[in-house]
Structures are given as C-alpha cells and as structure tokens.
Amino acid sequence: MKRVILHCDLNNFYASVECLYNPELRGKPVAVCGSIEDRHGIVLAKNYVAKKYKVRTGETVWEAKSKCPGLVVVKANHSLYYKFSKYARQIYEYYTDRVESFGLDECWLDVSESTLLFGDGPKIANEIRERIKRELGVTVSVGVSYNKIFAKLGSDMKKPDAVTVVAEDNFKEKIWGLPVEDLLYVGNSTRRKLNNLAIFTIGDLANCHLDFLVRQLGKWGYTLWNFANGYDKSPVARNDCEMAVKSIGNSLTTPRDLTNNEDVRILIYVLSEGVGERLRSHNLKGGTVQISLKNPKLETLERQAKLDMHTYITSEIAAKAYEIFLKSWDWSQNIRALGVRVTDLVEADTCTQMSLFADDAKKQKLEMIDECVDRVRERFGHYSVQRGILLQDRELNADPAHENIIFPVSYFRKG
C-alpha cells in the first residue's frame, strides 16, 4: 500500500492559545516568553503580527522589544499548552493509531490504511484542519506526502491554516529550490558546513555526489542525502509505542551569572540530583557524562567523558561532570547556563564489566542510599531531603524540574 503521511503543525501554538484566552490581545503583536525574573526571558513563540516586525523565536525579550516597541509579552502557561496539545492529539487519533509527537505542537500521522475509510490524504488533512479550527479555536498547517521529511517540509511551506501536498511526481519542483537549512535536522552548524561545500539548496544536496558527502559529514551525509532525494522510509510510531530513552539530562539558566568553581559545583549537584533520580526511576544506568556551558553571549560549549563503570549514583555523576568542567573552562568569561546529561544508557540490571579497582561495597551502599532518598522524596517531595552542599546557596538551588517544599533536611554534609 502506498504510504500517506501527514505532518500537522499548530500555528504559532503558544501565542495562538494565549490570544484565544485573552481576546484583548488579538490584533496586537504578542510574544510568549519565559520568566524574565529567572533570566529565562527568551521568546518561545510569537503571533503573526509580531512576526511582521521580524520578532524571532529564541531571541531575548529586549531584542524583540527593540524591533517591536509595542510588543505584548506574555508569560508561558505550559499546563494550558499541554491541555491543548492533548486535545489536538485526540482529534488525530480519530483517524489513525499511528501518531508520533514532535514537540507539543507538531505530530506525524500515518493515514495510509485510513484512506479506505476517510478518503485520500488531502481530504483527511483538510478535515483535520477544519476540526482543529472549529473545536479548539486555533489553526493548523498540514503537509501531505509519502514520507515524514517531505510531509514536515509541506507543513512549513504554507501558513497559517493550510494544506500542502508534496507528491512523488512533483517534489523536485516544490522542494529542491528551498534553502538547505529548511531540511529537518539541518541546524546552523550543518548549514555552515554545507554552505562551505557550495551546497545552498536542498536540490544542491540531492544532486551532490554521495561519496563526497560521506567523506565530509560521515554517516550524517548519507542520511541527509537520502532525505533530500525523498528516500526516507522511517515509520511513524504507533501511539502506544514508548520511545527508547537515549539520554537523560537537566539544564538551567541561572538566576545570576556563575563566577567561580564553587558556584558551578553547587549547580552541578542541583542538576545531577534530578538526572540521577530520573535514571533510577527508569531503571537505567549511564556510561557517559556530558556537560553544556553557555556564556552571557549565549555561546555554548559542550564536553563529555566516559565513566569507569555505568552508574545511576548522583554523586558519581556530579563528580564526573565537575571533573569535565575543571578541564574545560578557563573563566575568561562567566557562565549563564549549565546542563548535565548522561548517555550510553543500559538497563540497571544488565551485567556490566566490573573494575578491579572499584570498591563494590561502597558503590552498593551509595546506590541503596540514593534509592532510599528517592522513596522519601516520592512521599514528601523532592526538597524534603537535600545534600549539605546545596544549602550553601539557596538562590542556585532552584531546579525548576521539581516543586519546592518547606522543610529541607541535609545529608552528605561533605557533598
């Protein structure tokens, strides 16, 4: 059976929901932003009026206001957006059980088998578009194609409230003239590499010699070449399929710039607490620790290192992250944001290579302590038990991934 793939993209999702609930915002330039007080003040979404002033997602609030002095800034209400995302998904699932989320506002749908019931791809897409508008009060753009990559491109080509078909017999005319950065997974770094190779459009990429691309970009060159030529055959996941966890991380834009090693050490433990807790809840251990550092200019540095043994022990994750940091940062500038991530995940019960030099009894003790702390936190809240190091600076100990609680009790006084 010929594949029919839809990509549904809710238009200016956050801003559209805010304007729906606040009629006085309609017709005004609106941007949904993070908390300025907590220094998360970047533009998360904007409406079409703000877009005319060239307000861009990802820029700071002051940059957006310099372009559009009358910009109305609204604080993000994530619980409301989750609710609308759930409602939209319920509409999608009326047509197929193959619905794969790509963020809160985007989904792929495989309606290949549904065409016998509901009509062809464009008919289903238009019906979904009308239902979203009528039942939810927001609009959606839908791309219709024979693979996920071109369906995604189709939904981006015409907005808002539109359906675009990219077929096997016309994709070269519709797709190949687009900038190469419009292709899914081509970020700024890859775009620069491709542009340096005189590859500026998706057509340039498709017509490039495959061996040359692989030499320049490795396996990723082969993948992008397949995407550009319409050879993508990746399936749309069923709605009851749970994606395998590939990494677990935690990051935070700090309430103030970090200016010394002790600041960083405290925040690494704040972030590692959340990472370790989630690893244990998924019964996973990690073999590689990554850190990401962002300076006040929003330039990012990422580094990683292998652990001696796979672990989900918070103190081991934090110690490795701090070790990586000390080798990577020279304090020529302050730090605005910090992230800790664990990859190379295995099931916690999987047999792993033992170390001749490891203190297994101590390791088991630390695992038991962390698991005991998890049970206490599950009952009384994350902040019911804290490490002593985290009480040194209450301002930095404010991980947004956890709700606060009134009565902290410190443990591991030496961190």
N, C-alpha and C positions, 0 to 999 in steps of 0.2 A: 504494500500500500504506500502510495506517495505521502511523504511527510508534510504536514501542515503545522507550522509553528507560529504562535503569536507572541509578541512581546508587548506587554501593557505597562505604560509609564504614566502614573498620575501626575498631571501637570502642576508644576510649582507646588508640590504637595503641602508642605508645612504652611506656606503663605496662603494657599487656597483655603485650607481648613480654618486658619485664623480669620480670614475675610468672611468666611461663611458664618462664623460665630459672632463676628463683630461687624455688622453692616456698615458702621460709620467708617470703616477702613476702606471700603470699596471705592475705587477711583483714585485712591491715594497711592503713592509709592510706599510699599511695605517690605520690610526685611525681617525675617525671623532670625534671631541671634542667640548665642549662648550668653551666660551671665557675665556682664562686664565687671561686676564686683569681684568675681572669682577669676578674672582675667581669661575667661573663655569667650571673650567678645569677638567672635568672628561671624560672618554671615553664613547661616546654614541654608537659607532659601530666600527667594525674593519673588515678588509678583511681576507681571509683565510691565506694569507702569514703571517699577524700579529698574527693570531690565533696559528700558529705553534710555536711562541715564548711564548705562554701562556698569551698573552695580553687579558684581560678580560673587558667586558662591566661593567661600574660602578666604575672602579678604577681610581685613579688620573693620570694625564699625566706623572708626574715624576716617578710613579710606573711603568707605561707602558714602559717608555723610559729606565728604569733600566733593564728591561727584554729584550728590543729590542732597542739598541742604534741607529740603523738606521731607527727607526720608523718615517714615514712622517705624521705629524699632520696637519689635515685639519679642518678649522672652519666650523661648521654646517651651511648649507644653507637650512633652513626649508621651504621656499617658493618653492624651487625646488623639495623637497621631497613630499610636498603636491600635487604638479602637477603630479608627477609620481604615487602617490597613487590614485589620481583621475582617471588617465588613466587605471590603473590596475582594478579599480572597474568597469569601463565601459566595460572591457572585461568580468568580472564576470557576470555583469548584462545582457549580451547577452544570458546567459544560464539559468538564474533564477532571479526572483524578490525578492527572499529570500537571501539577502546578509547582513551579520552582521559584522561590523568592530570590530576588537580587536587591537586597535592601528593603526598607519599609514601603517604598513607593513603586517598585518595579517587580514584575513577575513574568516568567516564561510559561506558556501553556502549549502542550502538545494536544491538538484537537484533531489529529489525523483520523482517529476512529469515530470522532463525534460528528464528522461531516455527514454521515448517513442519517443522523437524527436532526441536526440543526442547520444543514446547508453547508456551502463551501466556506473557506477561510474568511474572505471579506465579509460575508453575511454574518458569521459569528462575531467577527471583530466589531462590526457596526452595531450589532445587538448589545454587546458588552458596553460599547461606548455610550449608547443611549441609556442603558440601565444605570451605569455609574453616575451619569449626569442627573437622571431622574430620581434615583433612590438615595444617593449620597450628597448631591449638590455640588460636586466637584467634577472636573473633566479629566479625560484620559486620552492619550495618543497611543495608537496600536499599530505595530508593524506586523505584517503578514509575510511569511517567507517559507522556504523549505529547510532552513537551518537556524540555529539560535543566533548566530553572529549577524546575519543579514536581517533577521526579524528585529534585533536590537537597533541596527542602523536605521531600519524603516521607521521605528517609533520616534527616532530623533529627527527625522527629515522634515516632518511637518507637524507643527504645534500651534495652538492647543486644539484639543477636541477633533482629532483627525485619524483617518486610517490610511496607511501607505502600504502598497503591495510591492514586494521585491521578488520577482519570479526568476526561474532558471533561464528564461529566454530574454530577460531584459536587465539582469543585474549589472552587466558591464556598463551599460549606458547610465544606470542610476547610481552605481556605487563607485566605479573606478575613478571618477573625477573628484571625489571627495578628498579632503586632506587626510594624510595617513594617520594623524592623531585622532580622527573620528573612529577608527577601528578599536573595538573593545580590547582593553589591556595594553594599549599603546599609550604610556604615560609620557611625561616630559623627558625623562632620561632616554627612553627608547626612541622618542621622536627626534631628539638631538642626534642620536647615533644614526638613525635612518637618513635624516637630512644631510648629515656629513657624507653619506654614501650617495647623495643626489637622488634620494627616494623621498618625494614630497607628497605623492598621492597614493591612494590605495591601488590604483592601476599600476603605478611605478613598482610598487611592492609585488603585485601579482605577476608582473612581467619580468621581474628580476630573476637572474639565474639562481636556482635553489642552492647549488653547492656554494656559491659565493655568499649567500645569506647565512648558511650554516657556519661557514668559516668565520664570519663577522659576529654572529649573535649566538652561535651554538644551537642547541635544540630549539630554543625560542624562535630562531629564524625560520625553522621548518614549520613550527606552529603558526606563526603569523602569515607565512606564505600560503598555507592551507586555508586560513581564514579569508585572505584576500581573494583567493580563487574559488571560494564557495564550496570547499571540500569538507567543511566542519560537519561531523556526524555525531557530536556529543549528544546524549539523550537528555530529555527533560525529566528530572527526578519526580517520582510519584510523591503525592502529598503525605504519604505515611512513611516515607524513607527518611531516616535520620542521617545527615551528612557526617562522615567520619571527621573527628576533631583532629586537625593537623597541628595546631599550636594553641597555647593559652597565654594571654598577656594582659597587661594592665598598664595604663599610661595616665598622666595627669599634667595639665597646665598648672603650674604652681601659683599660689596666691601672691608670691613675691619671687623675685629672681633668686636663684641659689648662687651663693657667692663663695662657698668653701666646701671642703671634703665632708665635714660633719653634716652640713645641710643635705648633701647628696646621700650620705649613708642613712640618715633618718628616712628620707623619701624612698630609698630603695627598699627598706624594710616595710614601709607602708604598702608599697606596690607588691612586694613579694608575698606579703600576708594573703592578699587576695588571690594571687596566682597559685600559691600552694594549696589554699583552701579549695579552689576550683579543680585543681589536679586531683586532689583526694576524693572530691565528690564524684568525679568521673572515673575513679579507679585507674588513673593514669600516672605514669612517671615520665620525666623528660630527661634527655641526654645532652641537650644544648641550651645554653642561656644566651639570650640576646638583650642588648640594651639599645635604646634610641635616645639621643640628646638633641635638644633644639635650643638654639641661642635666641637672643632678643630680635634678631633679624629674620627669625623663622627658618634658618638654615638647619638642616638635620644631619646628624652623624649617627651611623648605626654600626655596631660591632657585636661579635658573638664569639663564644668559646665553648669547647666541649667540657662536660663534666667527667670526672673519673668513673663514675657509675651513675646509672639512671636513678632519679630521686624525685620525691614529692615533698621533701622536708624543706620547710620555709627557710630555715637558717642556712642551709646549703645553697639554695637558690640565691638568697640575698648575698651570701659571701662571694659566690662566683660573679654575680652582677657587679659588686663593688670592686672586685679584683679587675674585671674588664674595664671598669670606669677609670681606675687609677692608671692603667696602661694607655688610656685613650685620650684623656682630657688634660690640657696644659694650663687651663684657667686664663687664657688670653682674653676670654670674654665670659660673661655669666651664663647661667642656664635658665631657660624659661619653661621648658617642659622636659619630662623624663618618662621613659617607658621601660618596662621589664617584660620579657616574653620567654617562654620555654617551648622548644620544638623537639623534634626527634622523639615523638611520643610512643610509648609502648604500654600495653596493659600492665597494671601494677603487679599482677600475679604471674607475669611471664618470667621465665627463667632468664637471668642475665649473667654476664661474665662477672665473676667475683674478683676482688682485688686482694692480693697477698698482703697489702699494707693497710687495709681498711680495718677499723675497729667495728666489727659487726654487732657486738653487744651494744655499743654506744649508738650505732645507727638505728637499731631496733628500738632502743629507748626513746630516741628523738621522734621516731615515727609514732610510737604509742602516745607520746606527749602531745604531738600535733593532732592526732586523731581524737584524743580526749578533749583538747581545746575546741575542736570542731563541734563536738557534741554539746559543750557548754554554750558555745555561740549560737548553735541552732536553736537552743531553748531560750536563751536570754538576750540574743543579739550580738552582732559582731564586736561591738566595743565593750562587751561585758568583761573581756579578758584582753589585755594588751601587754606587749613587751615593754620593759622599762625604758628602752631607747626611744620609744615612740612618745613618751611623756615629757621628753626634753623640749619639744617644740610643738605645742598644740595646734599652731597655725598650719604647719606642714602635715600634721596627722589628720587629714580631712579627705580621705579617699571617697569620691562620690559614688563608688560602686556599692557602698554599704550605708545603711541608715545609722544615725547616731543613737547613742544610748547614754544614760546619765551616769552610771556607776562603773567606771573603768577599774580593773584590778590588774596590776602589772605582774609580769612573770619574766623569767630570764633577765634578771637585772643587768647583766653584762651584755645584753643584746644577742 
